[in-house]
């Protein structure tokens, strides 16, 4: 969660960068020069094994960067250019996005990819960027040019005080420890899966208790939790965690946070139980644990308490415990965080040549815990595309 981040406009030759003393105190240095754009060419089609090329020059001989304004037609773009302030309303948005690439295929299709700084913006904000960008490229008059970037809204109370559950979810972390890499990092692999709508409905139906059912996300997460523990043959006495990302926008309206807030307004609650219970109890039991974890964080008091906690720990960085995963595999089992993109209008991002046929995320976040993100499939029938970054 980003609290009290400053925006400092300044002219220069770079797009902008995050600066500060460590991972906690981050400021945005906005240099008003756009964001890096790169075009890649593939000789075959999007489904074949094609050799990636970089236009007339090889990757090692890419031409030097040029400044210019992106044209509507991607074909007119040179191999490596700089976009000059794509959005007049806020150079901060471009500062968040470190890199944009269009990969063109011989069949006429293309892939648009980007990287962004998660310390500054969450996936909701990234989707906001793409939606507005696409509308502006079509001269769509409904494009909103007023995202909120007022970081001062996320300020601590006059007498900062945090609730006890925050201590269980977050941990103070010295900068030296934070920067050190795990000498024995877990082996995690990224995969993308398709989940049919019938399977999703069957899961939810089978998890009913007394005629009541949890949400699809809660039931899916509970089922994933069971599978992960069973596949790793975790001992019954070992404690295991599963976290769910909760967006604070709808819970902080009283202090001025709106749906167009551009930033990072997330909290990471988690459910925890020993592997024996998770394996032996019915699916509705695990789904209930996850439901309770979400409910504990989906309120204004929790987010205000988190803001106070971050304020009172400065300048010591704060780290979500679920991010740490299992510090000791002898006493802790595999951990996973589920972040839902099911409400993102991913397939409404139309640049003028039609809606996308596939959208997903890639987030090998460097944590010891796994990461899973379900989104709606392009079929629009309720089926899901699920990105998974999980231990082997």
SVG drawing of the C-alpha trace seen along z (x, -y; Angstrom):
<svg xmlns="http://www.w3.org/2000/svg" viewBox="-30 -21 55 58">
<polyline fill="none" stroke="black" stroke-width="0.4" points="0.0,0.0 1.4,-3.4 1.1,-6.0 2.1,-9.7 3.9,-9.3 5.1,-12.7 5.0,-13.7 7.9,-15.9 7.6,-17.3 11.0,-17.8 12.2,-18.1 14.8,-15.7 15.7,-12.9 14.2,-10.0 10.6,-9.0 10.7,-9.1 11.6,-6.8 10.8,-5.8 13.3,-7.2 13.7,-7.1 15.5,-5.6 14.6,-1.9 11.4,-0.1 9.1,-2.0 9.7,-5.7 9.2,-6.0 8.7,-9.2 7.9,-9.6 10.5,-11.7 8.5,-12.7 10.8,-13.8 8.1,-14.4 9.8,-12.5 7.2,-9.7 7.8,-6.0 10.0,-3.5 8.3,-1.9 9.8,1.0 8.6,2.8 9.5,6.4 8.9,8.4 8.2,12.1 8.4,13.7 5.8,16.4 2.5,16.4 1.4,16.2 1.1,19.9 4.3,21.1 7.9,21.3 9.2,18.1 12.5,16.3 12.2,13.0 13.7,10.1 14.2,6.4 13.7,4.9 16.7,4.0 19.1,4.1 19.8,7.0 19.0,6.9 22.6,5.9 22.6,3.2 19.3,1.5 19.3,-2.1 19.6,-4.8 16.4,-6.1 14.5,-8.9 12.0,-11.3 8.6,-11.5 4.9,-11.1 3.4,-7.7 1.2,-7.4 -2.1,-5.6 -0.8,-3.0 1.8,-0.8 3.4,-0.1 4.8,-3.6 6.8,-3.2 10.5,-2.7 12.2,0.1 12.9,-1.9 11.3,-5.2 10.2,-7.3 6.5,-8.3 6.2,-12.0 3.7,-12.3 0.9,-10.1 -1.6,-11.5 -1.6,-15.3 -3.4,-14.8 -0.6,-13.1 2.9,-12.1 2.9,-10.1 1.0,-7.4 3.8,-7.0 6.3,-7.0 4.6,-3.8 5.0,-2.0 8.7,-1.3 8.4,0.5 5.9,1.0 6.4,3.4 4.4,4.4 5.3,7.7 4.0,8.0 3.4,11.4 3.5,12.4 -0.2,13.4 -1.2,9.8 -1.7,10.3 0.2,8.5 0.8,8.7 1.0,5.6 3.0,6.1 4.2,3.8 5.9,3.8 4.9,1.5 6.1,0.6 3.9,2.4 5.1,0.1 3.3,-2.7 0.3,-1.2 -1.7,2.0 -3.3,4.1 -6.6,2.0 -4.6,-1.1 -2.8,0.7 -6.1,1.7 -7.3,-1.9 -4.2,-3.0 -4.9,-0.6 -8.6,-1.4 -8.1,-5.1 -5.2,-4.7 -7.4,-2.6 -10.2,-5.1 -8.0,-8.0 -6.5,-6.2 -10.0,-5.9 -10.9,-9.6 -13.6,-8.2 -15.2,-11.1 -16.1,-8.9 -12.4,-8.5 -12.0,-9.9 -9.0,-12.2 -9.2,-12.7 -7.7,-9.8 -7.1,-10.7 -3.4,-10.8 -3.8,-12.7 -1.6,-10.6 -2.3,-12.8 -5.8,-11.2 -4.0,-8.1 -2.8,-9.9 -2.6,-8.6 -5.0,-9.7 -4.1,-12.4 -3.3,-9.7 -2.1,-6.8 -3.2,-3.4 -3.4,-0.1 -5.5,3.0 -3.9,6.2 -4.7,8.1 -2.3,5.8 0.6,7.2 -0.4,10.7 -0.6,9.7 2.5,7.4 6.0,7.5 8.6,4.8 11.6,5.5 15.1,3.9 16.4,2.6 19.4,4.9 17.3,8.0 14.8,6.8 17.5,6.4 19.1,9.8 18.1,12.6 17.0,16.0 20.1,18.3 17.7,21.2 14.8,19.7 11.9,22.0 11.5,23.3 8.4,21.6 7.1,22.0 4.7,19.8 1.8,21.4 -1.5,20.2 -4.6,22.4 -8.2,22.4 -11.0,23.2 -14.3,24.0 -17.5,22.4 -19.1,25.7 -16.1,26.7 -16.4,23.4 -20.1,23.8 -19.6,27.5 -17.0,26.4 -19.3,23.7 -22.2,26.2 -20.2,28.8 -19.0,26.3 -22.5,25.5 -23.3,25.7 -26.8,25.6 -28.0,24.3 -25.6,21.4 -22.5,21.0 -19.3,19.0 -18.2,16.8 -16.6,18.5 -13.3,16.9 -13.4,18.2 -14.3,21.8 -11.7,21.8 -9.1,20.6 -10.0,23.3 -9.8,25.9 -6.4,24.6 -5.2,24.7 -6.2,28.3 -4.5,29.3 -1.3,27.5 -1.0,29.1 -1.9,32.6 0.6,32.4 3.4,31.4 2.5,34.2 2.6,31.7 2.5,33.3 -0.8,32.9 0.8,30.9 2.3,28.3 0.7,24.9 -0.2,23.5 -1.3,20.1 -3.4,18.7 -3.8,15.0 -6.4,13.0 -5.8,9.5 -8.4,7.0 -8.9,3.7 -9.5,0.8 -11.2,-1.6 -14.7,-0.7 -13.9,-0.7 -12.3,-4.1 -14.9,-6.3 -15.5,-8.2 -12.0,-9.6 -12.2,-10.5 -10.9,-7.4 -12.9,-6.9 -13.0,-4.3 -10.7,-6.4 -7.9,-6.5 -4.6,-5.7 -2.2,-4.1 -1.7,-1.1 -4.6,-0.5 -4.3,3.1 -4.1,5.3 -3.1,8.9 -5.1,10.9 -4.6,14.6 -6.2,17.7 -4.1,20.2 -4.6,23.8 -2.7,27.0 -2.5,29.3 -4.4,32.1 -7.6,30.0 -7.4,28.6 -7.0,32.1 -9.7,33.8 -12.3,31.1 -15.0,30.5 -14.3,27.7 -16.9,25.4 -14.8,25.4 -11.6,24.1 -13.8,21.7 -15.2,20.4 -11.7,19.7 -10.9,17.7 -14.2,15.8 -13.5,14.8 -10.0,13.6 -11.4,11.4 -14.2,10.1 -11.7,9.1 -9.9,6.8 -12.7,5.5 -13.6,2.5 -12.5,-1.1 -11.1,-0.5 -8.7,2.1 -7.3,-0.1 -7.0,-3.1 -5.3,-0.9 -2.8,0.2 -2.1,-3.4 -1.4,-4.2 0.8,-1.1 2.9,-2.1 3.3,-5.6 4.4,-4.5 7.0,-2.1 8.8,-4.6 11.5,-4.5 11.5,-0.8 10.0,1.1 6.8,3.1 6.4,6.5 3.3,8.6 3.7,11.9 2.2,13.9 4.9,12.5 7.5,14.2 5.9,17.6 7.5,20.3 10.6,19.2 11.1,22.7 9.7,25.6 10.0,27.9 7.3,25.9 5.5,24.1 4.0,25.5 3.8,23.8 1.9,20.5 0.0,18.9 -1.6,15.5 -4.7,15.2 -5.3,11.8 -8.6,11.6 -8.8,9.8 -12.3,11.0 -13.9,7.6 -11.4,5.9 -12.9,5.0 -9.9,6.6 -11.7,7.4 -13.0,3.8 -9.5,2.5 -10.0,1.7 -7.4,-0.4 -9.5,-0.6 -8.7,2.7 -11.0,4.9 -11.1,6.2 -8.3,8.5 -8.6,12.3 -6.5,13.0 -5.4,11.1 -3.4,12.3 -0.8,11.3 2.8,12.5 3.9,11.8 6.9,13.7 7.0,11.4 10.1,12.8 8.4,13.9 8.7,17.3 4.9,17.6 3.1,18.6 0.9,16.2 -2.3,16.9 -4.5,14.5 -7.8,15.6 -9.4,13.4 -12.4,13.8 -11.7,15.7 -12.4,14.0 -15.3,16.3 -17.5,14.2 -19.3,17.3 -18.1,17.2 -15.0,19.4 -11.7,18.2 -8.0,17.8 -5.9,18.5 -2.2,17.4 -0.3,19.4 3.2,18.9 3.5,21.8 6.2,24.1 7.0,27.2"/>
</svg>
